[in-house]
Amino acid sequence: MLTSSSFIRKSSLLAALSVFAASPALFAQSSSSADYAAQVTPSLNLPTDLNFRTQYQNQYPSGGGYHQYKGGDSAFSHIAVEAGVGFASPLGNTTDSNSTGYGFLLGGGYNFNKHIGLMLEYRFNDLGIASSVINQLNSEISTQYGINGNTHEWSFSLDPVYNIHTHGKWGGYVTGGGGFYRLLTSFNTPVDEGEECDFYYGCYEAYGNALVDHFSSNQGGLNFGGGVTWKPNPDQHGGLFADVRYEWLDSPGNSTQVLPVTFGYRW
């Protein structure tokens, strides 16, 4: 029968033997911790493959050290689209014949990486006719209600884009290219189309526009410019943009120069 003192002695002996038996495992764990420390210490002489992992982990501690292309590497994530509206102002000698009007832009393309892309853009500008031209026509051509007019410019252009990324919400891009441009200038005069009646307004005199004359031309053209972008969430793909371009059209006689300013959304 064991006494309490002998029981304590035997329990202490068993505890000491257990610690001794477990010591290799403890040493192995310490060695493993030392190996881990060695992995994150590039100054040690490590195997080649381990050196590579160490350098990678130290240089890119946050999974790469840069923001990957938004949306991953799928083909769809590289698709780019844009849409916007704004105004267009004539420049240079074009101010002699036209005045500021409105315009819109639609585009689609492909981003090869986070910096380089290519866009196919459709742009439409509606320019007014300069008041000096309208006054001259009204002095030479007698009509009951006078003459008015406009110039429609529409184009298809292929435009490389270089995107400028930042770590915040703001970014930008520069772009330029060329393509097909069409100009159509029309002069109209209001005409009385007689009395019309409807349920809401009753009967009234209706007026329309009669075409007095028009001129059209097809030509090549160039554009270049850029814009700034703002993303409400920097981790999202799309954002708002403000775009300014210079357009030069190789029009018959005098070249046409236009400055479109567009506000919209790019994705």
KOLSEDO-821248 format. One record per residue (C-alpha): residue number from 1; residue in one letter; x, y, z. Coordinates in steps of 0.5 Angstrom, whole numbers, plus 500, padded with zeros to 3 digits. Layout:
# KOLSEDO-821248
<site><n>NUM</n><res>A</res><x>X</x><y>Y</y><z>Z</z></site>
...
//
This chain:
# KOLSEDO-821248
<site><n>1</n><res>M</res><x>500</x><y>500</y><z>500</z></site>
<site><n>2</n><res>L</res><x>503</x><y>507</y><z>498</z></site>
<site><n>3</n><res>T</res><x>504</x><y>512</y><z>503</z></site>
<site><n>4</n><res>S</res><x>503</x><y>519</y><z>501</z></site>
<site><n>5</n><res>S</res><x>510</x><y>521</y><z>501</z></site>
<site><n>6</n><res>S</res><x>512</x><y>515</y><z>497</z></site>
<site><n>7</n><res>F</res><x>506</x><y>517</y><z>492</z></site>
<site><n>8</n><res>I</res><x>509</x><y>524</y><z>491</z></site>
<site><n>9</n><res>R</res><x>516</x><y>521</y><z>490</z></site>
<site><n>10</n><res>K</res><x>513</x><y>517</y><z>484</z></site>
<site><n>11</n><res>S</res><x>509</x><y>522</y><z>481</z></site>
<site><n>12</n><res>S</res><x>515</x><y>527</y><z>481</z></site>
<site><n>13</n><res>L</res><x>519</x><y>521</y><z>478</z></site>
<site><n>14</n><res>L</res><x>514</x><y>520</y><z>472</z></site>
<site><n>15</n><res>A</res><x>513</x><y>527</y><z>471</z></site>
<site><n>16</n><res>A</res><x>521</x><y>528</y><z>470</z></site>
<site><n>17</n><res>L</res><x>521</x><y>522</y><z>465</z></site>
<site><n>18</n><res>S</res><x>515</x><y>525</y><z>461</z></site>
<site><n>19</n><res>V</res><x>519</x><y>532</y><z>460</z></site>
<site><n>20</n><res>F</res><x>525</x><y>528</y><z>458</z></site>
<site><n>21</n><res>A</res><x>521</x><y>523</y><z>453</z></site>
<site><n>22</n><res>A</res><x>517</x><y>530</y><z>450</z></site>
<site><n>23</n><res>S</res><x>524</x><y>534</y><z>449</z></site>
<site><n>24</n><res>P</res><x>525</x><y>531</y><z>442</z></site>
<site><n>25</n><res>A</res><x>519</x><y>534</y><z>440</z></site>
<site><n>26</n><res>L</res><x>520</x><y>540</y><z>444</z></site>
<site><n>27</n><res>F</res><x>527</x><y>541</y><z>440</z></site>
<site><n>28</n><res>A</res><x>524</x><y>539</y><z>434</z></site>
<site><n>29</n><res>Q</res><x>518</x><y>545</y><z>435</z></site>
<site><n>30</n><res>S</res><x>524</x><y>550</y><z>436</z></site>
<site><n>31</n><res>S</res><x>528</x><y>548</y><z>430</z></site>
<site><n>32</n><res>S</res><x>521</x><y>549</y><z>426</z></site>
<site><n>33</n><res>S</res><x>521</x><y>556</y><z>429</z></site>
<site><n>34</n><res>A</res><x>528</x><y>557</y><z>427</z></site>
<site><n>35</n><res>D</res><x>527</x><y>555</y><z>420</z></site>
<site><n>36</n><res>Y</res><x>521</x><y>559</y><z>419</z></site>
<site><n>37</n><res>A</res><x>525</x><y>565</y><z>422</z></site>
<site><n>38</n><res>A</res><x>530</x><y>563</y><z>417</z></site>
<site><n>39</n><res>Q</res><x>525</x><y>564</y><z>411</z></site>
<site><n>40</n><res>V</res><x>524</x><y>571</y><z>413</z></site>
<site><n>41</n><res>T</res><x>531</x><y>573</y><z>414</z></site>
<site><n>42</n><res>P</res><x>534</x><y>574</y><z>407</z></site>
<site><n>43</n><res>S</res><x>541</x><y>574</y><z>410</z></site>
<site><n>44</n><res>L</res><x>542</x><y>567</y><z>411</z></site>
<site><n>45</n><res>N</res><x>545</x><y>562</y><z>406</z></site>
<site><n>46</n><res>L</res><x>538</x><y>559</y><z>404</z></site>
<site><n>47</n><res>P</res><x>537</x><y>554</y><z>398</z></site>
<site><n>48</n><res>T</res><x>535</x><y>557</y><z>392</z></site>
<site><n>49</n><res>D</res><x>528</x><y>556</y><z>392</z></site>
<site><n>50</n><res>L</res><x>527</x><y>558</y><z>399</z></site>
<site><n>51</n><res>N</res><x>531</x><y>564</y><z>397</z></site>
<site><n>52</n><res>F</res><x>526</x><y>566</y><z>392</z></site>
<site><n>53</n><res>R</res><x>520</x><y>565</y><z>397</z></site>
<site><n>54</n><res>T</res><x>523</x><y>569</y><z>402</z></site>
<site><n>55</n><res>Q</res><x>524</x><y>575</y><z>397</z></site>
<site><n>56</n><res>Y</res><x>517</x><y>574</y><z>394</z></site>
<site><n>57</n><res>Q</res><x>514</x><y>575</y><z>401</z></site>
<site><n>58</n><res>N</res><x>519</x><y>581</y><z>403</z></site>
<site><n>59</n><res>Q</res><x>518</x><y>585</y><z>397</z></site>
<site><n>60</n><res>Y</res><x>510</x><y>584</y><z>396</z></site>
<site><n>61</n><res>P</res><x>507</x><y>583</y><z>403</z></site>
<site><n>62</n><res>S</res><x>500</x><y>584</y><z>401</z></site>
<site><n>63</n><res>G</res><x>499</x><y>579</y><z>396</z></site>
<site><n>64</n><res>G</res><x>503</x><y>582</y><z>390</z></site>
<site><n>65</n><res>G</res><x>505</x><y>589</y><z>392</z></site>
<site><n>66</n><res>Y</res><x>500</x><y>592</y><z>387</z></site>
<site><n>67</n><res>H</res><x>493</x><y>593</y><z>385</z></site>
<site><n>68</n><res>Q</res><x>491</x><y>587</y><z>380</z></site>
<site><n>69</n><res>Y</res><x>487</x><y>589</y><z>374</z></site>
<site><n>70</n><res>K</res><x>480</x><y>590</y><z>377</z></site>
<site><n>71</n><res>G</res><x>476</x><y>584</y><z>375</z></site>
<site><n>72</n><res>G</res><x>481</x><y>579</y><z>375</z></site>
<site><n>73</n><res>D</res><x>484</x><y>576</y><z>368</z></site>
<site><n>74</n><res>S</res><x>477</x><y>574</y><z>365</z></site>
<site><n>75</n><res>A</res><x>476</x><y>576</y><z>358</z></site>
<site><n>76</n><res>F</res><x>470</x><y>580</y><z>360</z></site>
<site><n>77</n><res>S</res><x>474</x><y>584</y><z>365</z></site>
<site><n>78</n><res>H</res><x>478</x><y>587</y><z>360</z></site>
<site><n>79</n><res>I</res><x>472</x><y>590</y><z>356</z></site>
<site><n>80</n><res>A</res><x>472</x><y>598</y><z>356</z></site>
<site><n>81</n><res>V</res><x>465</x><y>602</y><z>355</z></site>
<site><n>82</n><res>E</res><x>464</x><y>610</y><z>356</z></site>
<site><n>83</n><res>A</res><x>458</x><y>614</y><z>355</z></site>
<site><n>84</n><res>G</res><x>458</x><y>622</y><z>356</z></site>
<site><n>85</n><res>V</res><x>454</x><y>628</y><z>354</z></site>
<site><n>86</n><res>G</res><x>457</x><y>635</y><z>354</z></site>
<site><n>87</n><res>F</res><x>458</x><y>641</y><z>349</z></site>
<site><n>88</n><res>A</res><x>463</x><y>643</y><z>343</z></site>
<site><n>89</n><res>S</res><x>466</x><y>649</y><z>341</z></site>
<site><n>90</n><res>P</res><x>469</x><y>651</y><z>335</z></site>
<site><n>91</n><res>L</res><x>476</x><y>653</y><z>334</z></site>
<site><n>92</n><res>G</res><x>481</x><y>657</y><z>330</z></site>
<site><n>93</n><res>N</res><x>478</x><y>659</y><z>323</z></site>
<site><n>94</n><res>T</res><x>471</x><y>655</y><z>325</z></site>
<site><n>95</n><res>T</res><x>469</x><y>661</y><z>329</z></site>
<site><n>96</n><res>D</res><x>468</x><y>665</y><z>323</z></site>
<site><n>97</n><res>S</res><x>462</x><y>660</y><z>321</z></site>
<site><n>98</n><res>N</res><x>460</x><y>656</y><z>327</z></site>
<site><n>99</n><res>S</res><x>458</x><y>657</y><z>335</z></site>
<site><n>100</n><res>T</res><x>458</x><y>653</y><z>341</z></site>
<site><n>101</n><res>G</res><x>453</x><y>647</y><z>341</z></site>
<site><n>102</n><res>Y</res><x>452</x><y>640</y><z>344</z></site>
<site><n>103</n><res>G</res><x>455</x><y>633</y><z>343</z></site>
<site><n>104</n><res>F</res><x>455</x><y>626</y><z>346</z></site>
<site><n>105</n><res>L</res><x>460</x><y>621</y><z>346</z></site>
<site><n>106</n><res>L</res><x>459</x><y>613</y><z>346</z></site>
<site><n>107</n><res>G</res><x>465</x><y>608</y><z>346</z></site>
<site><n>108</n><res>G</res><x>467</x><y>601</y><z>347</z></site>
<site><n>109</n><res>G</res><x>474</x><y>598</y><z>346</z></site>
<site><n>110</n><res>Y</res><x>479</x><y>593</y><z>350</z></site>
<site><n>111</n><res>N</res><x>484</x><y>594</y><z>355</z></site>
<site><n>112</n><res>F</res><x>490</x><y>590</y><z>354</z></site>
<site><n>113</n><res>N</res><x>493</x><y>591</y><z>361</z></site>
<site><n>114</n><res>K</res><x>491</x><y>596</y><z>367</z></site>
<site><n>115</n><res>H</res><x>495</x><y>602</y><z>363</z></site>
<site><n>116</n><res>I</res><x>494</x><y>601</y><z>355</z></site>
<site><n>117</n><res>G</res><x>487</x><y>600</y><z>352</z></site>
<site><n>118</n><res>L</res><x>484</x><y>601</y><z>345</z></site>
<site><n>119</n><res>M</res><x>477</x><y>605</y><z>344</z></site>
<site><n>120</n><res>L</res><x>472</x><y>605</y><z>338</z></site>
<site><n>121</n><res>E</res><x>469</x><y>612</y><z>339</z></site>
<site><n>122</n><res>Y</res><x>462</x><y>615</y><z>336</z></site>
<site><n>123</n><res>R</res><x>462</x><y>622</y><z>337</z></site>
<site><n>124</n><res>F</res><x>456</x><y>627</y><z>335</z></site>
<site><n>125</n><res>N</res><x>457</x><y>635</y><z>335</z></site>
<site><n>126</n><res>D</res><x>451</x><y>640</y><z>334</z></site>
<site><n>127</n><res>L</res><x>454</x><y>646</y><z>332</z></site>
<site><n>128</n><res>G</res><x>450</x><y>653</y><z>331</z></site>
<site><n>129</n><res>I</res><x>451</x><y>657</y><z>326</z></site>
<site><n>130</n><res>A</res><x>455</x><y>664</y><z>327</z></site>
<site><n>131</n><res>S</res><x>451</x><y>670</y><z>328</z></site>
<site><n>132</n><res>S</res><x>455</x><y>674</y><z>323</z></site>
<site><n>133</n><res>V</res><x>453</x><y>668</y><z>318</z></site>
<site><n>134</n><res>I</res><x>446</x><y>668</y><z>320</z></site>
<site><n>135</n><res>N</res><x>445</x><y>676</y><z>319</z></site>
<site><n>136</n><res>Q</res><x>449</x><y>676</y><z>312</z></site>
<site><n>137</n><res>L</res><x>444</x><y>671</y><z>310</z></site>
<site><n>138</n><res>N</res><x>438</x><y>674</y><z>312</z></site>
<site><n>139</n><res>S</res><x>440</x><y>681</y><z>309</z></site>
<site><n>140</n><res>E</res><x>441</x><y>677</y><z>302</z></site>
<site><n>141</n><res>I</res><x>435</x><y>672</y><z>302</z></site>
<site><n>142</n><res>S</res><x>428</x><y>675</y><z>304</z></site>
<site><n>143</n><res>T</res><x>424</x><y>670</y><z>308</z></site>
<site><n>144</n><res>Q</res><x>418</x><y>671</y><z>312</z></site>
<site><n>145</n><res>Y</res><x>421</x><y>669</y><z>319</z></site>
<site><n>146</n><res>G</res><x>428</x><y>669</y><z>317</z></site>
<site><n>147</n><res>I</res><x>433</x><y>664</y><z>317</z></site>
<site><n>148</n><res>N</res><x>437</x><y>659</y><z>322</z></site>
<site><n>149</n><res>G</res><x>441</x><y>653</y><z>321</z></site>
<site><n>150</n><res>N</res><x>446</x><y>648</y><z>324</z></site>
<site><n>151</n><res>T</res><x>452</x><y>644</y><z>323</z></site>
<site><n>152</n><res>H</res><x>452</x><y>637</y><z>325</z></site>
<site><n>153</n><res>E</res><x>459</x><y>633</y><z>326</z></site>
<site><n>154</n><res>W</res><x>459</x><y>626</y><z>327</z></site>
<site><n>155</n><res>S</res><x>465</x><y>621</y><z>327</z></site>
<site><n>156</n><res>F</res><x>468</x><y>614</y><z>328</z></site>
<site><n>157</n><res>S</res><x>475</x><y>614</y><z>330</z></site>
<site><n>158</n><res>L</res><x>480</x><y>609</y><z>333</z></site>
<site><n>159</n><res>D</res><x>483</x><y>612</y><z>339</z></site>
<site><n>160</n><res>P</res><x>489</x><y>608</y><z>343</z></site>
<site><n>161</n><res>V</res><x>488</x><y>610</y><z>351</z></site>
<site><n>162</n><res>Y</res><x>494</x><y>610</y><z>356</z></site>
<site><n>163</n><res>N</res><x>490</x><y>610</y><z>363</z></site>
<site><n>164</n><res>I</res><x>494</x><y>613</y><z>369</z></site>
<site><n>165</n><res>H</res><x>492</x><y>610</y><z>375</z></site>
<site><n>166</n><res>T</res><x>493</x><y>612</y><z>382</z></site>
<site><n>167</n><res>H</res><x>492</x><y>609</y><z>389</z></site>
<site><n>168</n><res>G</res><x>486</x><y>613</y><z>391</z></site>
<site><n>169</n><res>K</res><x>479</x><y>615</y><z>387</z></site>
<site><n>170</n><res>W</res><x>483</x><y>620</y><z>382</z></site>
<site><n>171</n><res>G</res><x>486</x><y>618</y><z>376</z></site>
<site><n>172</n><res>G</res><x>486</x><y>620</y><z>369</z></site>
<site><n>173</n><res>Y</res><x>488</x><y>618</y><z>361</z></site>
<site><n>174</n><res>V</res><x>491</x><y>621</y><z>355</z></site>
<site><n>175</n><res>T</res><x>488</x><y>619</y><z>348</z></site>
<site><n>176</n><res>G</res><x>488</x><y>620</y><z>341</z></site>
<site><n>177</n><res>G</res><x>487</x><y>617</y><z>334</z></site>
<site><n>178</n><res>G</res><x>483</x><y>619</y><z>328</z></site>
<site><n>179</n><res>G</res><x>478</x><y>616</y><z>323</z></site>
<site><n>180</n><res>F</res><x>472</x><y>618</y><z>319</z></site>
<site><n>181</n><res>Y</res><x>468</x><y>625</y><z>320</z></site>
<site><n>182</n><res>R</res><x>462</x><y>627</y><z>316</z></site>
<site><n>183</n><res>L</res><x>460</x><y>635</y><z>316</z></site>
<site><n>184</n><res>L</res><x>453</x><y>637</y><z>314</z></site>
<site><n>185</n><res>T</res><x>451</x><y>644</y><z>315</z></site>
<site><n>186</n><res>S</res><x>443</x><y>646</y><z>314</z></site>
<site><n>187</n><res>F</res><x>440</x><y>652</y><z>313</z></site>
<site><n>188</n><res>N</res><x>432</x><y>653</y><z>314</z></site>
<site><n>189</n><res>T</res><x>427</x><y>658</y><z>315</z></site>
<site><n>190</n><res>P</res><x>420</x><y>657</y><z>319</z></site>
<site><n>191</n><res>V</res><x>414</x><y>656</y><z>315</z></site>
<site><n>192</n><res>D</res><x>407</x><y>656</y><z>317</z></site>
<site><n>193</n><res>E</res><x>404</x><y>650</y><z>316</z></site>
<site><n>194</n><res>G</res><x>397</x><y>652</y><z>318</z></site>
<site><n>195</n><res>E</res><x>392</x><y>651</y><z>323</z></site>
<site><n>196</n><res>E</res><x>392</x><y>644</y><z>328</z></site>
<site><n>197</n><res>C</res><x>388</x><y>642</y><z>333</z></site>
<site><n>198</n><res>D</res><x>388</x><y>637</y><z>339</z></site>
<site><n>199</n><res>F</res><x>384</x><y>635</y><z>345</z></site>
<site><n>200</n><res>Y</res><x>389</x><y>638</y><z>350</z></site>
<site><n>201</n><res>Y</res><x>391</x><y>645</y><z>347</z></site>
<site><n>202</n><res>G</res><x>385</x><y>646</y><z>342</z></site>
<site><n>203</n><res>C</res><x>387</x><y>649</y><z>335</z></site>
<site><n>204</n><res>Y</res><x>393</x><y>653</y><z>334</z></site>
<site><n>205</n><res>E</res><x>398</x><y>655</y><z>328</z></site>
<site><n>206</n><res>A</res><x>403</x><y>650</y><z>327</z></site>
<site><n>207</n><res>Y</res><x>410</x><y>652</y><z>324</z></site>
<site><n>208</n><res>G</res><x>415</x><y>648</y><z>321</z></site>
<site><n>209</n><res>N</res><x>422</x><y>648</y><z>318</z></site>
<site><n>210</n><res>A</res><x>423</x><y>648</y><z>311</z></site>
<site><n>211</n><res>L</res><x>430</x><y>647</y><z>308</z></site>
<site><n>212</n><res>V</res><x>433</x><y>653</y><z>304</z></site>
<site><n>213</n><res>D</res><x>440</x><y>650</y><z>303</z></site>
<site><n>214</n><res>H</res><x>445</x><y>645</y><z>306</z></site>
<site><n>215</n><res>F</res><x>452</x><y>643</y><z>305</z></site>
<site><n>216</n><res>S</res><x>456</x><y>636</y><z>306</z></site>
<site><n>217</n><res>S</res><x>463</x><y>633</y><z>306</z></site>
<site><n>218</n><res>N</res><x>466</x><y>627</y><z>308</z></site>
<site><n>219</n><res>Q</res><x>473</x><y>627</y><z>310</z></site>
<site><n>220</n><res>G</res><x>479</x><y>624</y><z>315</z></site>
<site><n>221</n><res>G</res><x>480</x><y>627</y><z>322</z></site>
<site><n>222</n><res>L</res><x>485</x><y>627</y><z>328</z></site>
<site><n>223</n><res>N</res><x>483</x><y>628</y><z>335</z></site>
<site><n>224</n><res>F</res><x>487</x><y>628</y><z>341</z></site>
<site><n>225</n><res>G</res><x>486</x><y>630</y><z>349</z></site>
<site><n>226</n><res>G</res><x>485</x><y>626</y><z>355</z></site>
<site><n>227</n><res>G</res><x>481</x><y>627</y><z>362</z></site>
<site><n>228</n><res>V</res><x>481</x><y>626</y><z>369</z></site>
<site><n>229</n><res>T</res><x>477</x><y>620</y><z>372</z></site>
<site><n>230</n><res>W</res><x>474</x><y>619</y><z>379</z></site>
<site><n>231</n><res>K</res><x>471</x><y>613</y><z>382</z></site>
<site><n>232</n><res>P</res><x>467</x><y>613</y><z>388</z></site>
<site><n>233</n><res>N</res><x>470</x><y>606</y><z>390</z></site>
<site><n>234</n><res>P</res><x>477</x><y>605</y><z>388</z></site>
<site><n>235</n><res>D</res><x>476</x><y>598</y><z>388</z></site>
<site><n>236</n><res>Q</res><x>471</x><y>598</y><z>383</z></site>
<site><n>237</n><res>H</res><x>472</x><y>598</y><z>376</z></site>
<site><n>238</n><res>G</res><x>468</x><y>604</y><z>373</z></site>
<site><n>239</n><res>G</res><x>468</x><y>611</y><z>375</z></site>
<site><n>240</n><res>L</res><x>466</x><y>618</y><z>372</z></site>
<site><n>241</n><res>F</res><x>470</x><y>622</y><z>367</z></site>
<site><n>242</n><res>A</res><x>471</x><y>629</y><z>364</z></site>
<site><n>243</n><res>D</res><x>474</x><y>629</y><z>358</z></site>
<site><n>244</n><res>V</res><x>477</x><y>635</y><z>353</z></site>
<site><n>245</n><res>R</res><x>479</x><y>633</y><z>346</z></site>
<site><n>246</n><res>Y</res><x>482</x><y>637</y><z>340</z></site>
<site><n>247</n><res>E</res><x>479</x><y>635</y><z>333</z></site>
<site><n>248</n><res>W</res><x>482</x><y>637</y><z>327</z></site>
<site><n>249</n><res>L</res><x>478</x><y>635</y><z>320</z></site>
<site><n>250</n><res>D</res><x>481</x><y>636</y><z>313</z></site>
<site><n>251</n><res>S</res><x>475</x><y>639</y><z>311</z></site>
<site><n>252</n><res>P</res><x>475</x><y>642</y><z>303</z></site>
<site><n>253</n><res>G</res><x>477</x><y>649</y><z>303</z></site>
<site><n>254</n><res>N</res><x>478</x><y>651</y><z>310</z></site>
<site><n>255</n><res>S</res><x>480</x><y>645</y><z>316</z></site>
<site><n>256</n><res>T</res><x>475</x><y>645</y><z>321</z></site>
<site><n>257</n><res>Q</res><x>477</x><y>645</y><z>329</z></site>
<site><n>258</n><res>V</res><x>473</x><y>643</y><z>334</z></site>
<site><n>259</n><res>L</res><x>474</x><y>643</y><z>342</z></site>
<site><n>260</n><res>P</res><x>469</x><y>638</y><z>345</z></site>
<site><n>261</n><res>V</res><x>468</x><y>637</y><z>353</z></site>
<site><n>262</n><res>T</res><x>464</x><y>631</y><z>355</z></site>
<site><n>263</n><res>F</res><x>462</x><y>629</y><z>362</z></site>
<site><n>264</n><res>G</res><x>460</x><y>621</y><z>363</z></site>
<site><n>265</n><res>Y</res><x>461</x><y>614</y><z>366</z></site>
<site><n>266</n><res>R</res><x>467</x><y>610</y><z>364</z></site>
<site><n>267</n><res>W</res><x>468</x><y>602</y><z>365</z></site>
//
